[in-house]
Amino acid sequence: MKLPTIYIGADHAGFALKKSLTASLGEKGYEVIDCGAHILKDGDDYPEYAEVVAQNVSKEKGARGILICGSGQGMGMVANRFTGIRAISAWDEKSAQASRNDDDANILCLGARFLSNKKATAITDAWLATPFAKETRFIRRIKKIDAIKPE
């Protein structure tokens, strides 16, 4: 079974965690595409990295994204503006698994200021290992999300 391509991005707050996760995922056989930041630059802005990751995930069937900032929240706000993106913030393995099982989340957002490298790796591993359940009610709900067309 082919592993999904992972697009990853982080601002200054998530830069170190991104490097750690990129190495861990690469060791597990994932193709990881680093969408920035490529150098640590204090005060950079997370929207530019979230935009690049979300654009790539929205265009490539089966791809997944990981976004890392201080809280994980801002990245998700940006990513969820893109059609077909279901970005979530996870704080433990169970929340990550539920987002995949129930909602077919395709972007994981992590808060680097609240997670150790070990915990973030465990959350990411749980998220990537969990398939979408494809239950009728879950599919129906995702279709309703996709049908929403904001003004």
PyRosetta script that sets phi, psi and omega in degrees:
from pyrosetta import init, pose_from_sequence

init()
pose = pose_from_sequence("MKLPTIYIGADHAGFALKKSLTASLGEKGYEVIDCGAHILKDGDDYPEYAEVVAQNVSKEKGARGILICGSGQGMGMVANRFTGIRAISAWDEKSAQASRNDDDANILCLGARFLSNKKATAITDAWLATPFAKETRFIRRIKKIDAIKPE")
pose.set_psi(1, 129.3)
pose.set_omega(1, -179.6)
pose.set_phi(2, -75.0)
pose.set_psi(2, 131.7)
pose.set_omega(2, 176.7)
pose.set_phi(3, -76.3)
pose.set_psi(3, 147.1)
pose.set_omega(3, 179.1)
pose.set_phi(4, -69.3)
pose.set_psi(4, 151.1)
pose.set_omega(4, 170.9)
pose.set_phi(5, -70.4)
pose.set_psi(5, 138.8)
pose.set_omega(5, 179.2)
pose.set_phi(6, -113.6)
pose.set_psi(6, 120.1)
pose.set_omega(6, 171.8)
pose.set_phi(7, -96.3)
pose.set_psi(7, 129.3)
pose.set_omega(7, -175.8)
pose.set_phi(8, -128.2)
pose.set_psi(8, 142.0)
pose.set_omega(8, 178.7)
pose.set_phi(9, -149.6)
pose.set_psi(9, 149.9)
pose.set_omega(9, 179.8)
pose.set_phi(10, -155.3)
pose.set_psi(10, 151.1)
pose.set_omega(10, 171.6)
pose.set_phi(11, -91.6)
pose.set_psi(11, -168.2)
pose.set_omega(11, -178.2)
pose.set_phi(12, -57.6)
pose.set_psi(12, -36.9)
pose.set_omega(12, -177.7)
pose.set_phi(13, -68.8)
pose.set_psi(13, -30.2)
pose.set_omega(13, -178.4)
pose.set_phi(14, -103.7)
pose.set_psi(14, 3.8)
pose.set_omega(14, -173.1)
pose.set_phi(15, -57.0)
pose.set_psi(15, -49.7)
pose.set_omega(15, -177.7)
pose.set_phi(16, -65.8)
pose.set_psi(16, -41.5)
pose.set_omega(16, 179.0)
pose.set_phi(17, -65.5)
pose.set_psi(17, -37.6)
pose.set_omega(17, 177.3)
pose.set_phi(18, -60.2)
pose.set_psi(18, -44.0)
pose.set_omega(18, 179.1)
pose.set_phi(19, -61.2)
pose.set_psi(19, -42.6)
pose.set_omega(19, -179.8)
pose.set_phi(20, -64.9)
pose.set_psi(20, -46.8)
pose.set_omega(20, -179.8)
pose.set_phi(21, -66.7)
pose.set_psi(21, -38.8)
pose.set_omega(21, 179.1)
pose.set_phi(22, -59.9)
pose.set_psi(22, -44.1)
pose.set_omega(22, 178.7)
pose.set_phi(23, -64.9)
pose.set_psi(23, -45.1)
pose.set_omega(23, -179.4)
pose.set_phi(24, -61.9)
pose.set_psi(24, -44.9)
pose.set_omega(24, -179.6)
pose.set_phi(25, -67.1)
pose.set_psi(25, -39.5)
pose.set_omega(25, 177.2)
pose.set_phi(26, -60.9)
pose.set_psi(26, -40.8)
pose.set_omega(26, 177.6)
pose.set_phi(27, -63.3)
pose.set_psi(27, -27.0)
pose.set_omega(27, -179.5)
pose.set_phi(28, -88.2)
pose.set_psi(28, -0.2)
pose.set_omega(28, 175.4)
pose.set_phi(29, 97.5)
pose.set_psi(29, 5.3)
pose.set_omega(29, 178.4)
pose.set_phi(30, -78.7)
pose.set_psi(30, 144.7)
pose.set_omega(30, 168.7)
pose.set_phi(31, -85.1)
pose.set_psi(31, 115.0)
pose.set_omega(31, -176.9)
pose.set_phi(32, -111.1)
pose.set_psi(32, 124.1)
pose.set_omega(32, 179.3)
pose.set_phi(33, -108.9)
pose.set_psi(33, 116.1)
pose.set_omega(33, -177.2)
pose.set_phi(34, -83.2)
pose.set_psi(34, 115.1)
pose.set_omega(34, -178.4)
pose.set_phi(35, -98.4)
pose.set_psi(35, 14.7)
pose.set_omega(35, 177.4)
pose.set_phi(36, 102.6)
pose.set_psi(36, 169.1)
pose.set_omega(36, -8.2)
pose.set_phi(37, -63.8)
pose.set_psi(37, 144.0)
pose.set_omega(37, -179.2)
pose.set_phi(38, -94.9)
pose.set_psi(38, -18.0)
pose.set_omega(38, 172.3)
pose.set_phi(39, -133.4)
pose.set_psi(39, 150.0)
pose.set_omega(39, 178.3)
pose.set_phi(40, -73.1)
pose.set_psi(40, 120.1)
pose.set_omega(40, -178.8)
pose.set_phi(41, -136.0)
pose.set_psi(41, 101.7)
pose.set_omega(41, 179.5)
pose.set_phi(42, -54.5)
pose.set_psi(42, 136.9)
pose.set_omega(42, 176.4)
pose.set_phi(43, 84.3)
pose.set_psi(43, 6.3)
pose.set_omega(43, 176.2)
pose.set_phi(44, -69.0)
pose.set_psi(44, 167.9)
pose.set_omega(44, -172.8)
pose.set_phi(45, -111.4)
pose.set_psi(45, 126.0)
pose.set_omega(45, -176.2)
pose.set_phi(46, -61.4)
pose.set_psi(46, -29.8)
pose.set_omega(46, -176.2)
pose.set_phi(47, -56.7)
pose.set_psi(47, -35.3)
pose.set_omega(47, -177.7)
pose.set_phi(48, -65.9)
pose.set_psi(48, -34.4)
pose.set_omega(48, 179.6)
pose.set_phi(49, -77.6)
pose.set_psi(49, -40.2)
pose.set_omega(49, 177.7)
pose.set_phi(50, -62.0)
pose.set_psi(50, -39.5)
pose.set_omega(50, 179.9)
pose.set_phi(51, -61.4)
pose.set_psi(51, -46.4)
pose.set_omega(51, -177.9)
pose.set_phi(52, -64.3)
pose.set_psi(52, -45.0)
pose.set_omega(52, 179.5)
pose.set_phi(53, -62.9)
pose.set_psi(53, -48.1)
pose.set_omega(53, -177.7)
pose.set_phi(54, -62.8)
pose.set_psi(54, -40.4)
pose.set_omega(54, 178.0)
pose.set_phi(55, -60.2)
pose.set_psi(55, -44.9)
pose.set_omega(55, -179.3)
pose.set_phi(56, -66.1)
pose.set_psi(56, -45.3)
pose.set_omega(56, -179.1)
pose.set_phi(57, -65.3)
pose.set_psi(57, -37.6)
pose.set_omega(57, -178.6)
pose.set_phi(58, -68.1)
pose.set_psi(58, -24.5)
pose.set_omega(58, -177.5)
pose.set_phi(59, -93.1)
pose.set_psi(59, -22.7)
pose.set_omega(59, -172.9)
pose.set_phi(60, -111.1)
pose.set_psi(60, 108.6)
pose.set_omega(60, -179.2)
pose.set_phi(61, -57.1)
pose.set_psi(61, 129.2)
pose.set_omega(61, 177.0)
pose.set_phi(62, 85.8)
pose.set_psi(62, -8.9)
pose.set_omega(62, 179.1)
pose.set_phi(63, -71.5)
pose.set_psi(63, 157.2)
pose.set_omega(63, 175.7)
pose.set_phi(64, -128.1)
pose.set_psi(64, 160.7)
pose.set_omega(64, 178.5)
pose.set_phi(65, -130.7)
pose.set_psi(65, 151.9)
pose.set_omega(65, 173.0)
pose.set_phi(66, -131.3)
pose.set_psi(66, 126.9)
pose.set_omega(66, 180.0)
pose.set_phi(67, -123.2)
pose.set_psi(67, 135.7)
pose.set_omega(67, -175.9)
pose.set_phi(68, -132.9)
pose.set_psi(68, 124.3)
pose.set_omega(68, 172.3)
pose.set_phi(69, -138.2)
pose.set_psi(69, -166.4)
pose.set_omega(69, -177.6)
pose.set_phi(70, -59.9)
pose.set_psi(70, -50.2)
pose.set_omega(70, -177.5)
pose.set_phi(71, -104.7)
pose.set_psi(71, -21.1)
pose.set_omega(71, -173.3)
pose.set_phi(72, 86.7)
pose.set_psi(72, -12.4)
pose.set_omega(72, -174.9)
pose.set_phi(73, -79.3)
pose.set_psi(73, -46.8)
pose.set_omega(73, -177.5)
pose.set_phi(74, -61.1)
pose.set_psi(74, -42.3)
pose.set_omega(74, 178.6)
pose.set_phi(75, -58.1)
pose.set_psi(75, -43.8)
pose.set_omega(75, 179.6)
pose.set_phi(76, -63.5)
pose.set_psi(76, -37.8)
pose.set_omega(76, 179.3)
pose.set_phi(77, -61.1)
pose.set_psi(77, -41.7)
pose.set_omega(77, 178.8)
pose.set_phi(78, -68.6)
pose.set_psi(78, -51.0)
pose.set_omega(78, -175.0)
pose.set_phi(79, -59.1)
pose.set_psi(79, -38.7)
pose.set_omega(79, -176.9)
pose.set_phi(80, -71.3)
pose.set_psi(80, -2.1)
pose.set_omega(80, 174.5)
pose.set_phi(81, -79.9)
pose.set_psi(81, -11.7)
pose.set_omega(81, -176.8)
pose.set_phi(82, -94.0)
pose.set_psi(82, 138.2)
pose.set_omega(82, 178.9)
pose.set_phi(83, -58.5)
pose.set_psi(83, 132.4)
pose.set_omega(83, 176.4)
pose.set_phi(84, 83.3)
pose.set_psi(84, -0.2)
pose.set_omega(84, 179.7)
pose.set_phi(85, -95.1)
pose.set_psi(85, 133.9)
pose.set_omega(85, 173.9)
pose.set_phi(86, -127.8)
pose.set_psi(86, 85.5)
pose.set_omega(86, -178.1)
pose.set_phi(87, -92.3)
pose.set_psi(87, 137.1)
pose.set_omega(87, -179.6)
pose.set_phi(88, -132.8)
pose.set_psi(88, 154.9)
pose.set_omega(88, 170.4)
pose.set_phi(89, -101.7)
pose.set_psi(89, 130.4)
pose.set_omega(89, 178.6)
pose.set_phi(90, -119.4)
pose.set_psi(90, 143.5)
pose.set_omega(90, -178.2)
pose.set_phi(91, -118.8)
pose.set_psi(91, -9.9)
pose.set_omega(91, 175.5)
pose.set_phi(92, -156.9)
pose.set_psi(92, 175.1)
pose.set_omega(92, -175.7)
pose.set_phi(93, -64.1)
pose.set_psi(93, -39.0)
pose.set_omega(93, -177.9)
pose.set_phi(94, -65.2)
pose.set_psi(94, -40.9)
pose.set_omega(94, 178.4)
pose.set_phi(95, -67.2)
pose.set_psi(95, -35.6)
pose.set_omega(95, 177.6)
pose.set_phi(96, -66.0)
pose.set_psi(96, -44.7)
pose.set_omega(96, 179.8)
pose.set_phi(97, -63.6)
pose.set_psi(97, -42.8)
pose.set_omega(97, -179.9)
pose.set_phi(98, -63.0)
pose.set_psi(98, -37.0)
pose.set_omega(98, -179.1)
pose.set_phi(99, -65.9)
pose.set_psi(99, -32.8)
pose.set_omega(99, 177.4)
pose.set_phi(100, -80.3)
pose.set_psi(100, -49.8)
pose.set_omega(100, -176.1)
pose.set_phi(101, -59.7)
pose.set_psi(101, -47.9)
pose.set_omega(101, -172.3)
pose.set_phi(102, -92.2)
pose.set_psi(102, -35.9)
pose.set_omega(102, -168.2)
pose.set_phi(103, -118.3)
pose.set_psi(103, -0.1)
pose.set_omega(103, -179.3)
pose.set_phi(104, 50.5)
pose.set_psi(104, 43.8)
pose.set_omega(104, 179.7)
pose.set_phi(105, -58.1)
pose.set_psi(105, 137.5)
pose.set_omega(105, -178.6)
pose.set_phi(106, -116.0)
pose.set_psi(106, -3.9)
pose.set_omega(106, 172.2)
pose.set_phi(107, -134.1)
pose.set_psi(107, 129.2)
pose.set_omega(107, 177.4)
pose.set_phi(108, -101.8)
pose.set_psi(108, 127.1)
pose.set_omega(108, 177.8)
pose.set_phi(109, -110.8)
pose.set_psi(109, 131.9)
pose.set_omega(109, -176.6)
pose.set_phi(110, -124.0)
pose.set_psi(110, 142.7)
pose.set_omega(110, 177.6)
pose.set_phi(111, -97.8)
pose.set_psi(111, 102.9)
pose.set_omega(111, -174.8)
pose.set_phi(112, -63.8)
pose.set_psi(112, -26.1)
pose.set_omega(112, -179.0)
pose.set_phi(113, -76.9)
pose.set_psi(113, -9.2)
pose.set_omega(113, -176.1)
pose.set_phi(114, -119.6)
pose.set_psi(114, -4.2)
pose.set_omega(114, -174.8)
pose.set_phi(115, -127.7)
pose.set_psi(115, 136.2)
pose.set_omega(115, 171.2)
pose.set_phi(116, -75.9)
pose.set_psi(116, 164.5)
pose.set_omega(116, 175.7)
pose.set_phi(117, -57.8)
pose.set_psi(117, -41.7)
pose.set_omega(117, -178.9)
pose.set_phi(118, -62.6)
pose.set_psi(118, -46.0)
pose.set_omega(118, -179.3)
pose.set_phi(119, -67.5)
pose.set_psi(119, -42.7)
pose.set_omega(119, 179.2)
pose.set_phi(120, -62.1)
pose.set_psi(120, -38.4)
pose.set_omega(120, 177.8)
pose.set_phi(121, -65.8)
pose.set_psi(121, -42.2)
pose.set_omega(121, 178.8)
pose.set_phi(122, -63.6)
pose.set_psi(122, -41.5)
pose.set_omega(122, 178.0)
pose.set_phi(123, -63.5)
pose.set_psi(123, -46.9)
pose.set_omega(123, -179.5)
pose.set_phi(124, -62.1)
pose.set_psi(124, -44.6)
pose.set_omega(124, 179.1)
pose.set_phi(125, -61.2)
pose.set_psi(125, -43.0)
pose.set_omega(125, 178.6)
pose.set_phi(126, -63.7)
pose.set_psi(126, -41.5)
pose.set_omega(126, -179.2)
pose.set_phi(127, -64.3)
pose.set_psi(127, -45.6)
pose.set_omega(127, -178.0)
pose.set_phi(128, -70.7)
pose.set_psi(128, -28.9)
pose.set_omega(128, -177.7)
pose.set_phi(129, -82.1)
pose.set_psi(129, -14.0)
pose.set_omega(129, -175.0)
pose.set_phi(130, -92.3)
pose.set_psi(130, 120.8)
pose.set_omega(130, 176.6)
pose.set_phi(131, -82.3)
pose.set_psi(131, 160.3)
pose.set_omega(131, 172.2)
pose.set_phi(132, -72.0)
pose.set_psi(132, 132.1)
pose.set_omega(132, -175.4)
pose.set_phi(133, -70.7)
pose.set_psi(133, -23.0)
pose.set_omega(133, 178.8)
pose.set_phi(134, 59.3)
pose.set_psi(134, 26.9)
pose.set_omega(134, 175.3)
pose.set_phi(135, -70.6)
pose.set_psi(135, 149.3)
pose.set_omega(135, -176.8)
pose.set_phi(136, -52.8)
pose.set_psi(136, -44.8)
pose.set_omega(136, -177.3)
pose.set_phi(137, -66.3)
pose.set_psi(137, -34.9)
pose.set_omega(137, 178.8)
pose.set_phi(138, -70.4)
pose.set_psi(138, -42.3)
pose.set_omega(138, 177.2)
pose.set_phi(139, -61.8)
pose.set_psi(139, -44.0)
pose.set_omega(139, 179.4)
pose.set_phi(140, -59.2)
pose.set_psi(140, -43.2)
pose.set_omega(140, -178.1)
pose.set_phi(141, -67.4)
pose.set_psi(141, -40.0)
pose.set_omega(141, 178.1)
pose.set_phi(142, -65.5)
pose.set_psi(142, -38.9)
pose.set_omega(142, 176.6)
pose.set_phi(143, -62.0)
pose.set_psi(143, -37.3)
pose.set_omega(143, 177.6)
pose.set_phi(144, -66.2)
pose.set_psi(144, -39.9)
pose.set_omega(144, 176.5)
pose.set_phi(145, -61.0)
pose.set_psi(145, -48.1)
pose.set_omega(145, -177.4)
pose.set_phi(146, -65.2)
pose.set_psi(146, -24.5)
pose.set_omega(146, -179.6)
pose.set_phi(147, -79.8)
pose.set_psi(147, -15.4)
pose.set_omega(147, 179.7)
pose.set_phi(148, -70.4)
pose.set_psi(148, 123.9)
pose.set_omega(148, 178.5)
pose.set_phi(149, -121.3)
pose.set_psi(149, 94.7)
pose.set_omega(149, -179.4)
pose.set_phi(150, -60.7)
pose.set_psi(150, 155.1)
pose.set_omega(150, 179.3)
pose.set_phi(151, -65.3)
pose.dump_pdb("model.pdb")
